């Protein structure tokens, strides 16, 4: 569950970072920063409950799937 939250926050942060157009739109970059921090925190919590190898495989696999879609 935490891994899904981490991936969702990471995808949204990437979207807001691209929408921010560099540092032109500071609000969108601020939202992206907060989402990156949330993503990192969720990934850290998920790592507490999963082995590192499984965590990395699941995370990379879901990110790859997201990029393909």
C-alpha positions in Angstrom: 0.0 0.0 0.0 2.8 2.4 0.9 4.6 1.6 -2.3 1.5 2.6 -4.3 1.3 5.9 -2.5 5.0 6.5 -3.1 4.6 5.8 -6.9 1.5 7.9 -7.2 3.1 10.8 -5.4 6.2 10.4 -7.6 4.1 10.5 -10.8 2.2 13.6 -9.6 5.4 15.3 -8.6 6.9 14.7 -12.1 3.8 16.1 -13.6 3.9 19.3 -11.5 7.6 19.6 -12.0 7.1 19.6 -15.8 4.2 21.9 -15.5 6.4 24.3 -13.5 8.4 25.1 -16.6 11.8 25.2 -14.8 11.4 27.8 -12.0 9.0 30.0 -13.9 5.9 28.8 -11.9 7.1 28.6 -8.4 3.8 27.3 -7.0 3.9 24.2 -9.2 7.5 23.6 -8.3 6.6 23.9 -4.6 3.8 21.4 -5.0 6.3 19.1 -6.8 8.8 19.4 -4.0 6.2 18.5 -1.4 5.0 15.5 -3.4 8.6 14.3 -3.8 9.0 14.5 0.0 5.8 12.5 0.4 7.0 10.0 -2.1 10.3 9.5 -0.3 8.5 9.1 3.1 6.1 6.6 1.7 8.9 4.6 0.1 10.9 4.6 3.3 7.8 3.3 5.2 7.3 0.6 2.5 10.9 -0.4 2.8 10.4 -1.2 6.5 7.9 -3.9 5.6 9.5 -5.3 2.4 12.9 -6.7 1.5 15.0 -4.2 -0.5 15.2 -6.4 -3.6 11.4 -6.9 -3.8 10.9 -3.2 -3.1 13.2 -2.2 -6.0 11.7 -4.7 -8.4 8.1 -3.6 -7.7 8.9 0.0 -7.7 10.9 0.0 -10.9 8.3 -2.3 -12.6 5.4 0.0 -11.8 7.3 3.1 -12.8 8.3 1.5 -16.1 4.6 0.5 -16.7 3.6 4.1 -15.9 6.1 5.5 -18.4 4.9 3.1 -21.2 1.3 4.2 -20.7 
